[in-house]
Structure formats: structure tokens, C-alpha cells
Amino acid sequence: MELSDKEWEIIEPLMQEPPSGKQGRPWRGNREVLDVGLWVLRTGAPWRDGPEKYPSYQTCHRRFQ
């Protein structure tokens, strides 16, 4: 399940901003991570079985928590 542009416009202001001044890898997009969370909730599948086009399941699960 992917969010439509109209749905994303409503949700985007509620999402956490990437941390500033931190070293390491840059954050993956909030929209991508949210799409994986919705996919897991809709299918009931484990996080690790998410579609390959999305960020890693560890990233998505950590941000979902």
C-alpha cells in the first residue's frame, strides 16, 4: 500500500524531521518508511519480508517504533 500524494500532504507535517548535525548515513525518506509500515499492517507479514524497493526492514522497524 502506498500513500497517494493527497494523503501524504496531510500526513507529512506530522512526521519527524531528520536529525541535524548527526554523523552517519542520511535518513531514508519518511514516506518510504511509512509505506513499509502500512504494508506490514495491511498484510500481517514480518518486517523482513517487505518489498525490496523499500528501505531495509531494520530501518523501517526502528523508525516505526
N, CA, C and O atoms as a GROMACS GRO file, in nm:
protein
  260
    1MET      N    1   0.085  -0.118   0.000
    1MET     CA    2   0.000   0.000   0.000
    1MET      C    3   0.089   0.123   0.000
    1MET      O    4   0.175   0.139   0.086
    2GLU      N    5   0.068   0.208  -0.093
    2GLU     CA    6   0.143   0.332  -0.099
    2GLU      C    7   0.046   0.448  -0.084
    2GLU      O    8  -0.067   0.444  -0.132
    3LEU      N    9   0.093   0.550  -0.016
    3LEU     CA   10   0.011   0.668   0.006
    3LEU      C   11  -0.003   0.748  -0.123
    3LEU      O   12   0.091   0.758  -0.201
    4SER      N   13  -0.120   0.803  -0.143
    4SER     CA   14  -0.138   0.894  -0.256
    4SER      C   15  -0.075   1.028  -0.220
    4SER      O   16  -0.044   1.053  -0.103
    5ASP      N   17  -0.055   1.112  -0.319
    5ASP     CA   18   0.003   1.244  -0.293
    5ASP      C   19  -0.086   1.326  -0.200
    5ASP      O   20  -0.036   1.400  -0.114
    6LYS      N   21  -0.215   1.313  -0.216
    6LYS     CA   22  -0.309   1.388  -0.132
    6LYS      C   23  -0.302   1.341   0.013
    6LYS      O   24  -0.304   1.423   0.105
    7GLU      N   25  -0.293   1.209   0.035
    7GLU     CA   26  -0.278   1.155   0.171
    7GLU      C   27  -0.147   1.200   0.234
    7GLU      O   28  -0.142   1.235   0.352
    8TRP      N   29  -0.041   1.198   0.154
    8TRP     CA   30   0.090   1.237   0.205
    8TRP      C   31   0.092   1.385   0.247
    8TRP      O   32   0.156   1.419   0.346
    9GLU      N   33   0.023   1.471   0.174
    9GLU     CA   34   0.016   1.613   0.209
    9GLU      C   35  -0.043   1.633   0.349
    9GLU      O   36  -0.004   1.725   0.421
   10ILE      N   37  -0.135   1.547   0.387
   10ILE     CA   38  -0.198   1.556   0.519
   10ILE      C   39  -0.104   1.505   0.628
   10ILE      O   40  -0.095   1.563   0.736
   11ILE      N   41  -0.034   1.396   0.599
   11ILE     CA   42   0.049   1.330   0.700
   11ILE      C   43   0.187   1.393   0.715
   11ILE      O   44   0.243   1.393   0.824
   12GLU      N   45   0.242   1.446   0.608
   12GLU     CA   46   0.380   1.495   0.609
   12GLU      C   47   0.412   1.591   0.724
   12GLU      O   48   0.518   1.576   0.785
   13PRO      N   49   0.327   1.688   0.756
   13PRO     CA   50   0.361   1.780   0.866
   13PRO      C   51   0.372   1.711   1.003
   13PRO      O   52   0.431   1.766   1.095
   14LEU      N   53   0.316   1.593   1.016
   14LEU     CA   54   0.318   1.520   1.143
   14LEU      C   55   0.443   1.434   1.160
   14LEU      O   56   0.469   1.384   1.270
   15MET      N   57   0.520   1.417   1.054
   15MET     CA   58   0.635   1.328   1.057
   15MET      C   59   0.756   1.396   1.119
   15MET      O   60   0.772   1.518   1.111
   16GLN      N   61   0.840   1.315   1.182
   16GLN     CA   62   0.962   1.363   1.247
   16GLN      C   63   1.063   1.408   1.142
   16GLN      O   64   1.081   1.343   1.039
   17GLU      N   65   1.128   1.520   1.170
   17GLU     CA   66   1.234   1.570   1.082
   17GLU      C   67   1.362   1.489   1.104
   17GLU      O   68   1.387   1.441   1.215
   18PRO      N   69   1.443   1.474   1.001
   18PRO     CA   70   1.571   1.405   1.020
   18PRO      C   71   1.658   1.480   1.121
   18PRO      O   72   1.656   1.603   1.124
   19PRO      N   73   1.731   1.408   1.202
   19PRO     CA   74   1.817   1.475   1.300
   19PRO      C   75   1.925   1.556   1.228
   19PRO      O   76   1.981   1.512   1.128
   20SER      N   77   1.953   1.674   1.281
   20SER     CA   78   2.055   1.758   1.219
   20SER      C   79   2.185   1.745   1.298
   20SER      O   80   2.185   1.726   1.419
   21GLY      N   81   2.294   1.757   1.228
   21GLY     CA   82   2.424   1.753   1.292
   21GLY      C   83   2.473   1.614   1.330
   21GLY      O   84   2.579   1.601   1.390
   22LYS      N   85   2.398   1.511   1.296
   22LYS     CA   86   2.442   1.375   1.328
   22LYS      C   87   2.528   1.322   1.214
   22LYS      O   88   2.505   1.351   1.097
   23GLN      N   89   2.625   1.245   1.252
   23GLN     CA   90   2.708   1.181   1.152
   23GLN      C   91   2.646   1.047   1.115
   23GLN      O   92   2.554   1.000   1.182
   24GLY      N   93   2.695   0.988   1.012
   24GLY     CA   94   2.645   0.858   0.970
   24GLY      C   95   2.564   0.868   0.841
   24GLY      O   96   2.570   0.968   0.770
   25ARG      N   97   2.490   0.765   0.815
   25ARG     CA   98   2.413   0.760   0.692
   25ARG      C   99   2.296   0.857   0.698
   25ARG      O  100   2.237   0.879   0.804
   26PRO      N  101   2.263   0.915   0.583
   26PRO     CA  102   2.145   1.004   0.580
   26PRO      C  103   2.018   0.923   0.597
   26PRO      O  104   2.011   0.806   0.560
   27TRP      N  105   1.917   0.986   0.654
   27TRP     CA  106   1.787   0.921   0.675
   27TRP      C  107   1.721   0.889   0.543
   27TRP      O  108   1.734   0.964   0.446
   28ARG      N  109   1.650   0.777   0.540
   28ARG     CA  110   1.565   0.745   0.425
   28ARG      C  111   1.439   0.829   0.437
   28ARG      O  112   1.405   0.874   0.547
   29GLY      N  113   1.371   0.850   0.329
   29GLY     CA  114   1.253   0.936   0.329
   29GLY      C  115   1.142   0.883   0.419
   29GLY      O  116   1.118   0.763   0.426
   30ASN      N  117   1.075   0.976   0.487
   30ASN     CA  118   0.965   0.939   0.575
   30ASN      C  119   0.853   0.867   0.500
   30ASN      O  120   0.791   0.775   0.552
   31ARG      N  121   0.829   0.910   0.378
   31ARG     CA  122   0.720   0.850   0.301
   31ARG      C  123   0.748   0.703   0.271
   31ARG      O  124   0.659   0.618   0.282
   32GLU      N  125   0.871   0.672   0.233
   32GLU     CA  126   0.910   0.533   0.206
   32GLU      C  127   0.892   0.446   0.330
   32GLU      O  128   0.838   0.336   0.324
   33VAL      N  129   0.940   0.497   0.443
   33VAL     CA  130   0.934   0.422   0.568
   33VAL      C  131   0.789   0.400   0.610
   33VAL      O  132   0.753   0.291   0.654
   34LEU      N  133   0.706   0.502   0.596
   34LEU     CA  134   0.565   0.489   0.632
   34LEU      C  135   0.494   0.389   0.541
   34LEU      O  136   0.409   0.312   0.586
   35ASP      N  137   0.529   0.391   0.412
   35ASP     CA  138   0.468   0.294   0.319
   35ASP      C  139   0.497   0.150   0.362
   35ASP      O  140   0.409   0.064   0.352
   36VAL      N  141   0.618   0.123   0.411
   36VAL     CA  142   0.651  -0.012   0.458
   36VAL      C  143   0.569  -0.045   0.582
   36VAL      O  144   0.517  -0.156   0.593
   37GLY      N  145   0.557   0.049   0.675
   37GLY     CA  146   0.477   0.025   0.795
   37GLY      C  147   0.333  -0.007   0.760
   37GLY      O  148   0.273  -0.097   0.820
   38LEU      N  149   0.277   0.064   0.666
   38LEU     CA  150   0.139   0.036   0.622
   38LEU      C  151   0.130  -0.099   0.554
   38LEU      O  152   0.031  -0.171   0.570
   39TRP      N  153   0.232  -0.135   0.478
   39TRP     CA  154   0.234  -0.266   0.412
   39TRP      C  155   0.233  -0.378   0.516
   39TRP      O  156   0.159  -0.475   0.501
   40VAL      N  157   0.315  -0.364   0.620
   40VAL     CA  158   0.322  -0.466   0.725
   40VAL      C  159   0.188  -0.476   0.797
   40VAL      O  160   0.140  -0.587   0.822
   41LEU      N  161   0.128  -0.363   0.830
   41LEU     CA  162  -0.001  -0.365   0.899
   41LEU      C  163  -0.111  -0.427   0.813
   41LEU      O  164  -0.197  -0.500   0.862
   42ARG      N  165  -0.107  -0.398   0.683
   42ARG     CA  166  -0.211  -0.450   0.593
   42ARG      C  167  -0.196  -0.599   0.568
   42ARG      O  168  -0.295  -0.672   0.566
   43THR      N  169  -0.072  -0.646   0.550
   43THR     CA  170  -0.051  -0.786   0.514
   43THR      C  171  -0.034  -0.878   0.635
   43THR      O  172  -0.064  -0.997   0.628
   44GLY      N  173   0.014  -0.823   0.746
   44GLY     CA  174   0.043  -0.906   0.862
   44GLY      C  175   0.174  -0.982   0.848
   44GLY      O  176   0.206  -1.067   0.931
   45ALA      N  177   0.250  -0.952   0.744
   45ALA     CA  178   0.378  -1.018   0.719
   45ALA      C  179   0.486  -0.962   0.811
   45ALA      O  180   0.472  -0.850   0.860
   46PRO      N  181   0.592  -1.038   0.834
   46PRO     CA  182   0.704  -0.986   0.914
   46PRO      C  183   0.774  -0.870   0.841
   46PRO      O  184   0.770  -0.860   0.718
   47TRP      N  185   0.835  -0.784   0.918
   47TRP     CA  186   0.906  -0.669   0.862
   47TRP      C  187   1.009  -0.712   0.758
   47TRP      O  188   1.025  -0.647   0.655
   48ARG      N  189   1.079  -0.821   0.784
   48ARG     CA  190   1.188  -0.863   0.695
   48ARG      C  191   1.137  -0.909   0.558
   48ARG      O  192   1.217  -0.923   0.465
   49ASP      N  193   1.007  -0.932   0.544
   49ASP     CA  194   0.952  -0.976   0.416
   49ASP      C  195   0.901  -0.861   0.330
   49ASP      O  196   0.834  -0.884   0.229
   50GLY      N  197   0.931  -0.738   0.368
   50GLY     CA  198   0.885  -0.621   0.292
   50GLY      C  199   0.940  -0.621   0.150
   50GLY      O  200   1.044  -0.681   0.124
   51PRO      N  201   0.871  -0.554   0.060
   51PRO     CA  202   0.918  -0.546  -0.079
   51PRO      C  203   1.058  -0.486  -0.087
   51PRO      O  204   1.094  -0.399  -0.008
   52GLU      N  205   1.136  -0.533  -0.182
   52GLU     CA  206   1.276  -0.492  -0.196
   52GLU      C  207   1.291  -0.345  -0.234
   52GLU      O  208   1.397  -0.286  -0.211
   53LYS      N  209   1.188  -0.285  -0.293
   53LYS     CA  210   1.202  -0.146  -0.338
   53LYS      C  211   1.205  -0.046  -0.221
   53LYS      O  212   1.236   0.071  -0.241
   54TYR      N  213   1.173  -0.093  -0.102
   54TYR     CA  214   1.171  -0.007   0.016
   54TYR      C  215   1.302  -0.015   0.093
   54TYR      O  216   1.384  -0.103   0.066
   55PRO      N  217   1.324   0.077   0.189
   55PRO     CA  218   1.444   0.070   0.273
   55PRO      C  219   1.449  -0.062   0.350
   55PRO      O  220   1.352  -0.137   0.353
   56SER      N  221   1.563  -0.089   0.414
   56SER     CA  222   1.579  -0.214   0.487
   56SER      C  223   1.474  -0.227   0.598
   56SER      O  224   1.426  -0.127   0.651
   57TYR      N  225   1.442  -0.350   0.631
   57TYR     CA  226   1.339  -0.371   0.734
   57TYR      C  227   1.386  -0.321   0.869
   57TYR      O  228   1.304  -0.280   0.951
   58GLN      N  229   1.517  -0.324   0.895
   58GLN     CA  230   1.568  -0.275   1.023
   58GLN      C  231   1.542  -0.125   1.035
   58GLN      O  232   1.499  -0.078   1.141
   59THR      N  233   1.568  -0.052   0.931
   59THR     CA  234   1.544   0.094   0.930
   59THR      C  235   1.397   0.123   0.951
   59THR      O  236   1.361   0.208   1.033
   60CYS      N  237   1.312   0.054   0.879
   60CYS     CA  238   1.168   0.081   0.886
   60CYS      C  239   1.112   0.044   1.023
   60CYS      O  240   1.033   0.119   1.081
   61HIS      N  241   1.152  -0.069   1.076
   61HIS     CA  242   1.102  -0.113   1.207
   61HIS      C  243   1.147  -0.018   1.317
   61HIS      O  244   1.068   0.019   1.404
   62ARG      N  245   1.272   0.022   1.313
   62ARG     CA  246   1.327   0.114   1.414
   62ARG      C  247   1.251   0.247   1.412
   62ARG      O  248   1.215   0.299   1.518
   63ARG      N  249   1.226   0.301   1.295
   63ARG     CA  250   1.155   0.428   1.284
   63ARG      C  251   1.008   0.412   1.321
   63ARG      O  252   0.949   0.504   1.377
   64PHE      N  253   0.949   0.297   1.291
   64PHE     CA  254   0.809   0.273   1.325
   64PHE      C  255   0.791   0.270   1.477
   64PHE      O  256   0.692   0.318   1.530
   65GLN      N  257   0.889   0.212   1.546
   65GLN     CA  258   0.882   0.206   1.692
   65GLN      C  259   0.888   0.345   1.750
   65GLN      O  260   0.884   0.361   1.872
   0.00000   0.00000   0.00000
